[in-house]
Amino acid sequence: IEIDPRLGAKRQLEVLCHEQVHLTFPQLNEADVDRAGKDLSRLLWSQGYRLVIVAPNAKPPRIS
């Protein structure tokens, strides 16, 4: 799966969730996959999940 890096962070998370639902539940129709991807991304976003880009050789952020 390749996600367009020009998308905003929230939309990238939504697309990633959408594509994973396709892989996990291949029998679902597109409308159900779309709904599940949006629901899952909304939950993750509300819990603070974000893409963190760290420069090469930089000290990784502390995860609590």
DSSP file (Angstrom, degrees, kcal/mol; ACC not computed):
  #  RESIDUE AA STRUCTURE BP1 BP2  ACC     N-H-->O    O-->H-N    N-H-->O    O-->H-N    TCO  KAPPA ALPHA  PHI   PSI    X-CA   Y-CA   Z-CA
    1    1 A I              0   0    0      0, 0.0     2,-0.5     0, 0.0    15,-0.0   0.000 360.0 360.0 360.0 129.4    0.0    0.0    0.0
    2    2 A E        -     0   0    0      2,-0.0     2,-0.5    14,-0.0     0, 0.0  -0.984 360.0-159.9-121.1 124.8    1.4    3.4   -1.0
    3    3 A I        -     0   0    0     -2,-0.5     9,-0.1     4,-0.0    13,-0.0  -0.882  29.3-108.0-108.3 132.8   -0.3    6.5    0.5
    4    4 A D    >   -     0   0    0     -2,-0.5     3,-1.7     1,-0.2    -1,-0.0  -0.394  22.9-150.8 -58.9 116.3    0.1    9.8   -1.2
    5    5 A P  T 3  S+     0   0    0      0, 0.0    -1,-0.2     0, 0.0     7,-0.1   0.620  90.1  72.5 -68.4 -10.8    2.3   11.8    1.2
    6    6 A R  T 3  S+     0   0    0      2,-0.0     3,-0.1     6,-0.0    -2,-0.1   0.655  78.2  97.6 -77.3 -13.9    0.7   15.1    0.0
    7    7 A L  S <  S-     0   0    0     -3,-1.7    -4,-0.0     1,-0.1     0, 0.0  -0.376  87.3-100.3 -69.3 152.6   -2.5   14.1    2.0
    8    8 A G     >  -     0   0    0      1,-0.1     4,-2.5    -2,-0.1     5,-0.2  -0.268  35.7-104.4 -66.8 162.7   -3.0   15.6    5.4
    9    9 A A  H  > S+     0   0    0      1,-0.2     4,-2.0     2,-0.2     5,-0.1   0.885 119.9  48.8 -58.9 -43.0   -2.1   13.4    8.4
   10   10 A K  H  > S+     0   0    0      1,-0.2     4,-2.0     2,-0.2    -1,-0.2   0.908 112.7  47.6 -66.4 -41.4   -5.7   12.7    9.3
   11   11 A R  H  > S+     0   0    0      2,-0.2     4,-2.6     1,-0.2    -2,-0.2   0.876 108.9  54.9 -67.9 -37.2   -6.6   11.7    5.8
   12   12 A Q  H  X S+     0   0    0     -4,-2.5     4,-2.5     1,-0.2    -1,-0.2   0.920 108.5  48.7 -60.0 -43.6   -3.5    9.5    5.5
   13   13 A L  H  X S+     0   0    0     -4,-2.0     4,-2.4     1,-0.2    -2,-0.2   0.908 111.0  50.8 -62.6 -41.8   -4.6    7.6    8.7
   14   14 A E  H  X S+     0   0    0     -4,-2.0     4,-2.5     2,-0.2    -2,-0.2   0.918 111.3  47.1 -62.3 -44.6   -8.1    7.2    7.2
   15   15 A V  H  X S+     0   0    0     -4,-2.6     4,-2.6     2,-0.2     5,-0.2   0.913 111.7  51.1 -65.2 -42.3   -6.8    5.8    3.9
   16   16 A L  H  X S+     0   0    0     -4,-2.5     4,-2.1     2,-0.2    -2,-0.2   0.924 112.5  45.9 -60.8 -45.1   -4.5    3.4    5.8
   17   17 A C  H  X S+     0   0    0     -4,-2.4     4,-2.3     2,-0.2    -2,-0.2   0.913 111.7  52.7 -63.0 -43.4   -7.3    2.2    7.9
   18   18 A H  H  X S+     0   0    0     -4,-2.5     4,-1.7     1,-0.2    -2,-0.2   0.931 110.9  46.2 -57.5 -48.6   -9.6    1.8    4.8
   19   19 A E  H  X S+     0   0    0     -4,-2.6     4,-1.8     1,-0.2    -1,-0.2   0.860 110.6  53.0 -67.0 -35.5   -7.0   -0.3    3.0
   20   20 A Q  H  X S+     0   0    0     -4,-2.1     4,-2.7     2,-0.2     5,-0.2   0.885 105.4  54.3 -67.2 -37.5   -6.4   -2.5    6.0
   21   21 A V  H  X S+     0   0    0     -4,-2.3     4,-2.8     1,-0.2    -1,-0.2   0.901 106.3  53.2 -61.9 -39.6  -10.1   -3.2    6.3
   22   22 A H  H  < S+     0   0    0     -4,-1.7    -1,-0.2     1,-0.2    -2,-0.2   0.925 112.5  44.3 -57.5 -44.9  -10.0   -4.3    2.7
   23   23 A L  H  < S+     0   0    0     -4,-1.8    -2,-0.2     1,-0.2    -1,-0.2   0.885 118.5  42.1 -69.4 -39.0   -7.1   -6.7    3.5
   24   24 A T  H  < S+     0   0    0     -4,-2.7    -2,-0.2     1,-0.2    -1,-0.2   0.871 128.6  26.7 -76.6 -37.8   -8.7   -8.0    6.7
   25   25 A F    ><  +     0   0    0     -4,-2.8     3,-1.9    -5,-0.2    -1,-0.2  -0.630  65.3 166.9-126.7  71.4  -12.3   -8.3    5.4
   26   26 A P  T 3  S+     0   0    0      0, 0.0    -1,-0.1     0, 0.0    -4,-0.1   0.679  73.5  65.1 -63.4 -16.5  -12.1   -8.9    1.6
   27   27 A Q  T 3  S+     0   0    0     -3,-0.1     2,-0.1     2,-0.0    -5,-0.1   0.629  80.0 102.1 -81.3 -13.1  -15.8   -9.9    1.5
   28   28 A L  S <  S-     0   0    0     -3,-1.9     2,-0.1    -7,-0.2    -3,-0.0  -0.403  73.9-120.4 -73.2 146.7  -17.0   -6.5    2.6
   29   29 A N     >  -     0   0    0     -2,-0.1     4,-2.4     1,-0.1     3,-0.2  -0.372  31.5-100.9 -79.1 167.7  -18.4   -4.1    0.0
   30   30 A E  H  > S+     0   0    0      1,-0.2     4,-2.8     2,-0.2     5,-0.2   0.853 120.1  54.5 -60.4 -38.7  -16.9   -0.7   -0.6
   31   31 A A  H  > S+     0   0    0      2,-0.2     4,-2.2     1,-0.2    -1,-0.2   0.911 111.3  45.0 -63.6 -41.8  -19.5    1.2    1.4
   32   32 A D  H  > S+     0   0    0     -3,-0.2     4,-2.6     2,-0.2    -2,-0.2   0.889 113.5  49.9 -69.2 -38.9  -18.9   -1.0    4.5
   33   33 A V  H  X S+     0   0    0     -4,-2.4     4,-2.8     2,-0.2     5,-0.2   0.925 111.0  50.1 -63.0 -44.2  -15.1   -0.7    4.1
   34   34 A D  H  X S+     0   0    0     -4,-2.8     4,-2.2    -5,-0.2    -2,-0.2   0.925 112.1  46.9 -60.5 -45.6  -15.4    3.0    3.8
   35   35 A R  H  X S+     0   0    0     -4,-2.2     4,-2.5     2,-0.2    -1,-0.2   0.929 114.1  47.1 -62.2 -46.7  -17.5    3.3    6.9
   36   36 A A  H  X S+     0   0    0     -4,-2.6     4,-2.8     1,-0.2     5,-0.2   0.903 111.5  51.0 -64.3 -42.0  -15.2    1.0    8.9
   37   37 A G  H  X S+     0   0    0     -4,-2.8     4,-2.4     1,-0.2    -1,-0.2   0.905 112.7  46.0 -62.2 -41.8  -12.1    2.8    7.8
   38   38 A K  H  X S+     0   0    0     -4,-2.2     4,-2.3    -5,-0.2    -2,-0.2   0.908 113.4  49.1 -67.8 -42.0  -13.6    6.2    8.8
   39   39 A D  H  X S+     0   0    0     -4,-2.5     4,-2.1     2,-0.2    -2,-0.2   0.934 113.8  45.8 -62.4 -46.1  -14.8    4.9   12.1
   40   40 A L  H  X S+     0   0    0     -4,-2.8     4,-2.5     1,-0.2     5,-0.2   0.922 114.0  47.6 -65.0 -44.2  -11.4    3.3   13.0
   41   41 A S  H  X S+     0   0    0     -4,-2.4     4,-2.7    -5,-0.2     5,-0.2   0.878 110.1  53.3 -65.9 -36.1   -9.4    6.3   11.9
   42   42 A R  H  X S+     0   0    0     -4,-2.3     4,-2.3     2,-0.2    -1,-0.2   0.912 110.8  47.2 -62.9 -42.9  -11.7    8.6   13.9
   43   43 A L  H  X S+     0   0    0     -4,-2.1     4,-1.2     2,-0.2    -2,-0.2   0.953 114.1  45.9 -63.0 -50.3  -11.2    6.5   17.0
   44   44 A L  H  <>S+     0   0    0     -4,-2.5     5,-2.3     1,-0.2     3,-0.5   0.911 113.3  49.7 -61.2 -43.1   -7.4    6.4   16.6
   45   45 A W  H ><5S+     0   0    0     -4,-2.7     3,-1.7     1,-0.2    -1,-0.2   0.907 107.8  53.7 -62.9 -41.6   -7.2   10.2   15.9
   46   46 A S  H 3<5S+     0   0    0     -4,-2.3    -1,-0.2     1,-0.3    -2,-0.2   0.757 106.3  54.2 -65.8 -22.7   -9.4   11.0   19.0
   47   47 A Q  T 3<5S-     0   0    0     -4,-1.2    -1,-0.3    -3,-0.5    -2,-0.2   0.356 124.7-102.0 -93.1   4.9   -6.9    8.9   21.1
   48   48 A G  T < 5 +     0   0    0     -3,-1.7     2,-0.3     1,-0.3    -3,-0.2   0.569  63.2 158.6  92.7   9.5   -4.0   11.0   19.8
   49   49 A Y      < +     0   0    0     -5,-2.3     2,-0.3    -6,-0.2    -1,-0.3  -0.542  16.2 161.3 -70.8 127.2   -2.5    8.6   17.3
   50   50 A R        -     0   0    0     -2,-0.3     2,-0.5   -37,-0.0   -40,-0.0  -0.962  45.3-105.4-142.9 156.3   -0.3   10.6   14.8
   51   51 A L        -     0   0    0     -2,-0.3     2,-0.6     2,-0.0   -42,-0.1  -0.754  35.2-161.2 -81.2 125.8    2.4   10.1   12.3
   52   52 A V        -     0   0    0     -2,-0.5     2,-0.6     2,-0.0    -2,-0.0  -0.954   1.9-157.1-113.5 119.1    5.7   11.3   13.8
   53   53 A I        -     0   0    0     -2,-0.6     2,-0.5     0, 0.0    -2,-0.0  -0.856  10.0-167.2 -99.1 121.5    8.5   12.0   11.3
   54   54 A V        -     0   0    0     -2,-0.6     3,-0.1     4,-0.1    -2,-0.0  -0.911  22.6-117.8-111.4 132.8   11.9   11.9   12.9
   55   55 A A    >   -     0   0    0     -2,-0.5     3,-2.0     1,-0.1    -1,-0.0  -0.305  45.6 -85.1 -63.8 149.3   15.0   13.2   11.1
   56   56 A P  T 3  S+     0   0    0      0, 0.0    -1,-0.1     0, 0.0     3,-0.1  -0.288 114.8  10.7 -55.8 140.1   17.7   10.7   10.3
   57   57 A N  T 3  S+     0   0    0      1,-0.2     2,-0.2    -3,-0.1    -2,-0.1   0.562  97.9 134.8  66.0  10.8   20.1   10.2   13.2
   58   58 A A    <   -     0   0    0     -3,-2.0    -1,-0.2     1,-0.1    -4,-0.1  -0.572  67.8 -99.7 -85.7 154.0   17.8   12.2   15.5
   59   59 A K        -     0   0    0     -2,-0.2    -4,-0.1    -3,-0.1     3,-0.1  -0.584  45.7-114.4 -70.3 127.5   17.0   11.0   19.0
   60   60 A P        -     0   0    0      0, 0.0    -1,-0.1     0, 0.0     3,-0.1  -0.260  35.8 -97.2 -62.3 151.0   13.6    9.3   18.8
   61   61 A P        -     0   0    0      0, 0.0     2,-0.4     0, 0.0    -7,-0.0  -0.346  41.5-103.4 -66.1 150.5   10.8   10.9   20.8
   62   62 A R        -     0   0    0     -3,-0.1     2,-0.5     2,-0.0    -3,-0.0  -0.621  34.2-149.6 -75.2 128.2   10.1    9.5   24.3
   63   63 A I              0   0    0     -2,-0.4    -1,-0.0     1,-0.1     0, 0.0  -0.885 360.0 360.0-102.8 125.3    7.0    7.4   24.2
   64   64 A S              0   0    0     -2,-0.5    -1,-0.1     0, 0.0    -2,-0.0   0.422 360.0 360.0-107.9 360.0    4.9    7.3   27.4
